Amino acid sequence: MVKLALAISLVLGLGVASCTLFDEDPPDDSCEVDTDCFRAQGEVCNQMTHECEVRSDAGVDAP
C-alpha cells in the first residue's frame, strides 16, 4: 500500500513539474501596430524601434 501511494505521488509530482516545460515566456514589448501594445496604459507602437512605449502625454498616477 505504501508503494502504491509513493508511486501515485511521484506520478502527480512529475505531472505538476512538467507544466513548467510548456509554460510560455512573458510577452515582450515588440509590436507592428498600436493594437499590439497595452492601450489601457497609453502605450503606442514606436514605428522606428518596433517597441511599445508610453505616450508622452499619458497621465501618471500621483505618488
Beta strands, then each sheet from edge to edge (+ up, - down):
strand 1: 43-46
strand 2: 51-54
sheet 1: 1+ 2-
end
